[in-house]
């Protein structure tokens, strides 16, 4: 069973930084992601989705391959590749897997202009190690399917980042008393 996690960040760059950190943790087998999408609310209110990979491009590549293969049978490989790429791109565009795009747009409607939300579909996670790596990332949990204890741990890890940044700031100098 997968868990859904939505974290709001003040910018797309910060959300992308955290997504890249999580993808690095995935290479270390500390987390297994089913999907990781960044949604950014534009100044005009439109929600821009930054998918992990493009289903349109994958569909076009697969369609071109099969179109070429079938085209060789009918001695028209270029026409087969073109038709296959077009049909593959169309089917890729219509395909949606992972987190539902309509859900992402609906949940992102509450974002302030310029803010970004990182949507994660987590299949497996070594919670303590992932939370340790997320400290210092900032962000605010908007939605989650975690149990209350795990959600509190995540919120604390993200809140620790804010406290760590504030405590790292130099203390204001006081005038010497006479």
CORZIGI-V250692 format. One record per backbone hydrogen bond with DSSP energy under -0.5 kcal/mol. CO is the residue of the C=O (numbers start at 1). NH is the residue of the N-H. E is the energy in kcal/mol with one decimal. If there is no record, write none. Layout:
BEGIN
co = (CO & CO)
nh = (NH & NH)
e = (E & E)
END
This chain:
BEGIN
co = (3 & 4 & 5 & 6 & 6 & 7 & 8 & 9 & 11 & 12 & 13 & 14 & 15 & 16 & 17 & 18 & 19 & 20 & 21 & 22 & 23 & 24 & 25 & 25 & 26 & 30 & 31 & 32 & 32 & 35 & 37 & 37 & 38 & 39 & 40 & 40 & 41 & 42 & 46 & 46 & 48 & 49 & 50 & 53 & 54 & 55 & 56 & 57 & 58 & 59 & 60 & 61 & 62 & 63 & 64 & 65 & 66 & 67 & 68 & 69 & 70 & 71 & 72 & 76 & 77 & 78 & 79 & 80 & 81 & 82 & 83 & 84 & 85 & 86 & 87 & 88 & 89 & 90 & 91 & 100 & 101 & 102 & 103 & 104 & 105 & 106 & 107 & 108 & 112 & 115 & 116 & 117 & 117 & 118 & 118 & 119 & 120 & 120 & 121 & 121 & 121 & 122 & 124 & 125 & 126 & 127 & 128 & 129 & 130 & 131 & 134 & 140 & 143 & 147 & 148 & 149 & 150 & 151 & 152 & 153 & 154 & 155 & 156 & 157 & 157 & 158 & 159 & 160 & 161 & 162 & 163 & 164 & 165 & 166)
nh = (122 & 145 & 120 & 142 & 143 & 118 & 140 & 116 & 15 & 16 & 17 & 18 & 19 & 20 & 21 & 22 & 23 & 24 & 25 & 26 & 27 & 28 & 30 & 31 & 29 & 126 & 33 & 123 & 124 & 121 & 39 & 119 & 50 & 117 & 42 & 48 & 114 & 45 & 42 & 48 & 40 & 51 & 38 & 55 & 58 & 59 & 60 & 61 & 62 & 63 & 64 & 65 & 66 & 67 & 68 & 69 & 70 & 71 & 72 & 73 & 74 & 76 & 75 & 80 & 81 & 82 & 83 & 84 & 85 & 86 & 87 & 88 & 89 & 90 & 91 & 92 & 93 & 94 & 95 & 104 & 105 & 106 & 107 & 108 & 109 & 109 & 110 & 111 & 115 & 41 & 9 & 39 & 119 & 7 & 120 & 37 & 5 & 122 & 34 & 35 & 123 & 3 & 32 & 127 & 130 & 131 & 132 & 133 & 134 & 135 & 137 & 8 & 6 & 151 & 152 & 153 & 154 & 155 & 156 & 157 & 158 & 159 & 160 & 136 & 161 & 162 & 163 & 164 & 165 & 166 & 167 & 168 & 169 & 169)
e = (-3.1 & -1.9 & -3.1 & -3.0 & -1.2 & -3.1 & -1.9 & -2.4 & -1.7 & -2.6 & -2.2 & -2.0 & -2.3 & -2.6 & -1.9 & -2.4 & -2.3 & -1.9 & -1.9 & -1.8 & -1.4 & -0.9 & -2.5 & -0.6 & -1.5 & -3.0 & -0.5 & -3.2 & -1.1 & -2.6 & -0.5 & -3.5 & -3.3 & -2.6 & -0.7 & -2.9 & -3.2 & -2.2 & -3.2 & -0.6 & -2.7 & -0.7 & -1.9 & -0.6 & -1.9 & -2.4 & -2.4 & -2.4 & -2.4 & -2.7 & -2.5 & -2.0 & -2.4 & -2.8 & -2.4 & -2.3 & -2.6 & -2.5 & -2.1 & -1.0 & -1.3 & -3.5 & -0.9 & -2.4 & -2.4 & -2.3 & -2.5 & -2.7 & -2.7 & -2.2 & -2.5 & -2.6 & -2.5 & -2.0 & -2.4 & -2.4 & -2.3 & -1.7 & -0.7 & -2.0 & -2.5 & -2.3 & -2.8 & -1.9 & -0.6 & -0.8 & -0.7 & -1.7 & -2.1 & -2.1 & -3.6 & -2.7 & -0.6 & -2.1 & -0.6 & -2.3 & -2.2 & -0.7 & -4.0 & -1.0 & -0.6 & -2.9 & -2.9 & -1.2 & -2.2 & -2.8 & -1.6 & -1.7 & -1.6 & -0.9 & -2.1 & -3.2 & -2.8 & -2.5 & -2.2 & -2.0 & -2.2 & -2.7 & -2.4 & -2.3 & -2.4 & -2.5 & -2.7 & -0.6 & -0.8 & -0.9 & -2.0 & -2.6 & -2.1 & -2.1 & -2.5 & -1.4 & -0.8 & -0.6)
END
